[in-house]
Amino acid sequence: MRAVILLLILVIVGAIALVATGFVNVNQTQPAQAPAVAVGTDGVVLKGGQKPEFQVQTGKIEVGSGQATIPVPQIRVAPGGNGNASAQPQTQPVQNGQQPATTDSTQQ
């Protein structure tokens, strides 16, 4: 029972959020009228009422794609141990999904 109540509360809060943000717009186009009841010499006479009508407009969500330039980080690995800090490998940027080309003078 608690799960049903919690679910109902979440639905109500979601509906309020949609209306508050303007994603859903609800306008009443026809008001409601209760049926007219009259008691006369012929008995009870009922005259029909009118149901309310609403117009609901919803927003659109559009998903698209575009091109973007993203910088790719360069990774450099320096050999350790010998104190040879001048032997820095050089890397070239990765293009079109290829593996990076490295040149290292200590690996020749």
C-alpha positions as CSV (number, residue, x, y, z in Angstrom):
1,M,0.0,0.0,0.0
2,R,2.9,2.4,0.8
3,A,4.4,1.7,-2.6
4,V,1.2,2.7,-4.4
5,I,0.9,5.9,-2.4
6,L,4.6,6.7,-3.0
7,L,4.1,6.1,-6.8
8,L,1.0,8.3,-6.8
9,I,2.9,11.1,-5.0
10,L,5.7,10.8,-7.6
11,V,3.3,11.0,-10.5
12,I,1.6,14.1,-9.0
13,V,5.0,15.8,-8.3
14,G,6.1,15.0,-11.9
15,A,2.9,16.5,-13.4
16,I,3.3,19.6,-11.3
17,A,6.9,19.9,-12.5
18,L,5.9,19.5,-16.1
19,V,3.3,22.2,-15.8
20,A,5.5,24.5,-13.8
21,T,8.3,24.4,-16.3
22,G,6.0,25.1,-19.2
23,F,6.6,21.8,-20.9
24,V,2.8,21.0,-20.6
25,N,0.2,23.7,-21.0
26,V,-3.4,22.9,-20.1
27,N,-6.3,25.3,-21.0
28,Q,-9.9,24.8,-20.3
29,T,-12.0,25.5,-23.4
30,Q,-15.5,24.6,-22.0
31,P,-16.6,25.0,-18.4
32,A,-18.5,22.3,-16.6
33,Q,-22.2,22.6,-15.7
34,A,-24.1,20.5,-13.3
35,P,-27.4,18.9,-14.4
36,A,-30.5,21.0,-13.6
37,V,-33.0,19.2,-11.4
38,A,-36.6,20.5,-11.2
39,V,-39.5,19.0,-9.3
40,G,-42.9,19.9,-10.8
41,T,-46.4,18.4,-11.1
42,D,-45.1,16.0,-13.7
43,G,-42.4,14.6,-11.3
44,V,-38.7,15.2,-11.3
45,V,-37.4,16.8,-14.5
46,L,-33.7,16.6,-15.3
47,K,-32.0,18.8,-17.8
48,G,-28.5,17.6,-18.8
49,G,-25.4,19.3,-17.8
50,Q,-22.2,19.9,-19.6
51,K,-18.8,18.2,-19.3
52,P,-15.6,20.3,-19.2
53,E,-13.3,20.3,-22.1
54,F,-9.5,21.0,-22.1
55,Q,-6.9,21.7,-24.6
56,V,-3.4,20.3,-23.8
57,Q,-0.3,21.4,-25.6
58,T,3.0,19.7,-25.0
59,G,6.5,20.8,-25.8
60,K,8.9,19.1,-28.2
61,I,12.2,17.4,-27.5
62,E,14.5,17.5,-30.5
63,V,17.6,15.4,-30.6
64,G,20.3,16.2,-33.2
65,S,23.9,15.7,-33.9
66,G,26.7,18.0,-34.8
67,Q,30.5,18.1,-35.2
68,A,32.8,19.0,-32.4
69,T,36.5,19.3,-32.0
70,I,37.8,17.6,-28.9
71,P,41.4,17.9,-27.8
72,V,43.0,14.5,-27.3
73,P,45.6,14.3,-24.5
74,Q,49.1,13.3,-25.3
75,I,50.8,10.7,-23.1
76,R,54.5,10.7,-22.6
77,V,56.4,8.0,-20.8
78,A,60.0,8.7,-19.6
79,P,62.3,5.8,-18.9
80,G,63.3,5.8,-15.3
81,G,66.3,4.6,-13.3
82,N,69.4,5.9,-15.2
83,G,68.9,9.5,-14.5
84,N,68.8,10.2,-18.2
85,A,66.1,12.8,-18.2
86,S,67.0,14.1,-21.7
87,A,65.7,11.0,-23.4
88,Q,62.0,12.1,-23.7
89,P,59.9,10.1,-26.2
90,Q,57.9,12.3,-28.6
91,T,54.3,11.6,-29.5
92,Q,52.2,12.6,-32.3
93,P,48.4,13.3,-32.1
94,V,46.0,10.5,-32.8
95,Q,44.1,10.9,-36.0
96,N,41.1,9.0,-37.3
97,G,41.3,6.2,-34.7
98,Q,44.9,5.2,-35.5
99,Q,47.4,4.2,-32.9
100,P,49.8,7.0,-31.8
101,A,53.2,7.0,-33.5
102,T,56.0,7.4,-31.0
103,T,59.7,8.1,-31.6
104,D,62.2,7.3,-28.9
105,S,65.9,7.6,-29.3
106,T,66.6,5.0,-26.6
107,Q,64.6,2.2,-28.3
108,Q,66.7,2.1,-31.5
